């Protein structure tokens, strides 16, 4: 009888991990600084993924649907919710599109540039806002087209981009 129970539990675990593709998890930190709305964009639609709070970072308790949730852009938080979220995809995650990541920040609310080199057109995106200031493209961050990511007015964030492929002369 014990053997039958162990087999049944093993089969249940196997089917549960298959429902979400591979059983590996991805972890993302998302923070609602100053109780403001923030979206941690991941570039993958999470509406069909399994997402849960893995570790609470704020004093405010995070409740799904109340002060955090998922949408087609990523994870959103508000009202002081700050946590590390576990993400498991129902299908295997799409293959990498050669994205690279960098963190760039405005010190003392001053203008700052971070060199990232030439990138594919329109590939840069804000992945995780790390400042209490809401980072808004064109207002307090952007890309100058010449290899520099710029930030200003207290914006500090992690950005992703696709480097431009070198031209093959052959």
C-alpha positions in Angstrom: 0.0 0.0 0.0 2.9 2.4 0.8 4.5 1.6 -2.5 1.3 2.5 -4.3 1.0 5.8 -2.5 4.6 6.7 -3.3 4.1 5.9 -7.0 0.9 7.9 -7.1 2.6 10.9 -5.5 5.5 10.6 -7.9 3.2 10.5 -10.9 1.3 13.6 -9.6 4.6 15.5 -9.2 5.6 14.5 -12.7 2.4 15.6 -14.3 2.4 18.9 -12.3 5.8 19.8 -13.6 4.9 18.8 -17.2 1.9 21.2 -17.1 4.3 24.1 -16.8 7.0 23.0 -19.3 10.2 22.3 -17.6 10.2 22.5 -13.8 12.8 25.2 -13.7 11.7 28.5 -12.2 12.7 32.1 -12.9 12.8 34.7 -10.1 12.1 38.4 -10.5 12.2 41.2 -8.0 9.5 43.8 -8.4 9.1 46.8 -6.1 6.4 49.4 -5.5 8.5 52.3 -4.2 6.5 55.0 -2.4 3.3 52.9 -2.9 3.3 53.8 -6.6 2.2 51.5 -9.5 5.2 49.8 -11.2 5.4 47.2 -14.0 8.4 44.9 -14.1 8.4 44.2 -17.9 9.8 40.8 -18.9 8.9 40.8 -22.5 6.9 37.6 -22.1 3.1 37.3 -21.6 2.7 35.9 -18.1 -1.1 35.5 -18.2 -0.7 31.8 -18.8 2.3 31.3 -16.4 2.3 30.2 -12.8 3.5 33.2 -10.8 3.6 33.4 -7.0 5.3 35.4 -4.3 8.4 33.5 -3.4 9.8 35.9 -0.8 8.1 39.0 0.7 10.5 42.1 0.8 8.1 44.8 2.1 6.2 45.2 5.3 3.0 45.5 3.3 1.6 42.0 2.5 1.4 41.3 -1.2 -2.1 40.0 -2.3 -2.5 38.8 -5.8 -5.2 40.8 -7.6 -5.1 43.5 -4.9 -1.6 45.0 -5.0 0.2 42.7 -7.5 -0.7 40.7 -10.5 0.4 39.7 -14.0 -0.4 41.0 -17.5 0.9 40.7 -21.0 3.9 42.9 -20.1 5.1 41.2 -16.9 4.4 41.6 -13.2 2.7 44.8 -11.8 2.9 45.9 -8.2 1.4 48.9 -6.3 0.5 50.0 -2.8 3.9 49.2 -1.2 4.1 45.6 -2.4 7.7 44.5 -2.9 8.7 40.8 -3.4 10.7 38.2 -5.2 8.3 36.4 -7.6 8.7 32.9 -8.9 7.7 32.3 -12.5 7.1 28.9 -14.1 6.0 28.9 -17.7 3.3 26.5 -19.1 5.4 26.1 -22.3 9.1 26.3 -22.5 10.2 29.9 -22.5 10.9 31.3 -26.0 14.5 31.1 -27.1 16.8 34.0 -26.1 16.9 36.9 -28.6 20.5 37.7 -27.6 19.3 40.3 -25.0 21.9 41.8 -22.8 21.3 43.6 -19.5 22.7 46.7 -17.8 21.9 48.8 -14.8 22.2 52.6 -15.2 21.3 55.2 -12.7 21.1 59.0 -12.1 23.2 60.0 -9.2 21.8 62.8 -7.0 19.1 63.4 -9.7 21.8 64.4 -12.2 22.1 63.4 -15.8 24.2 60.2 -16.4 25.2 58.2 -19.5 26.0 54.5 -19.6 27.8 53.1 -22.7 26.0 50.0 -24.2 27.2 50.3 -27.8 25.2 50.1 -30.9 21.9 48.2 -30.6 19.2 46.9 -32.8 16.6 49.6 -33.5 13.9 49.9 -30.8 15.2 46.9 -28.8 15.9 48.7 -25.6 13.4 48.3 -22.8 13.2 49.0 -19.1 13.2 45.6 -17.2 13.1 46.6 -13.6 12.7 50.1 -12.0 15.2 50.2 -9.1 14.5 53.8 -8.0 11.7 55.4 -6.1 11.2 57.7 -9.1 9.1 56.2 -11.9 11.4 55.8 -14.9 9.6 57.0 -18.1 11.1 56.6 -21.6 11.7 60.0 -23.2 11.3 61.9 -19.9 14.0 60.6 -17.6 15.7 57.8 -19.7 16.4 57.1 -23.3 18.9 55.9 -25.9 20.8 58.5 -28.0 21.4 56.3 -31.0 25.1 56.6 -30.7 25.8 53.9 -28.1 24.7 55.7 -24.9 21.8 55.0 -22.6 21.0 58.1 -20.7 19.1 58.6 -17.4 18.2 61.7 -15.4 16.0 63.1 -12.5 16.6 60.1 -10.2 15.8 57.2 -12.6 17.8 54.1 -11.8 16.8 50.8 -13.5 17.9 47.6 -15.2 17.6 47.8 -19.0 17.8 45.1 -21.7 18.7 45.5 -25.3 19.8 43.5 -28.3 23.4 44.4 -29.5 23.7 45.2 -33.2 25.3 42.3 -35.1 28.5 43.1 -36.8 28.3 43.4 -40.6 29.8 40.3 -42.2 31.8 41.5 -45.3 31.7 38.0 -46.9 
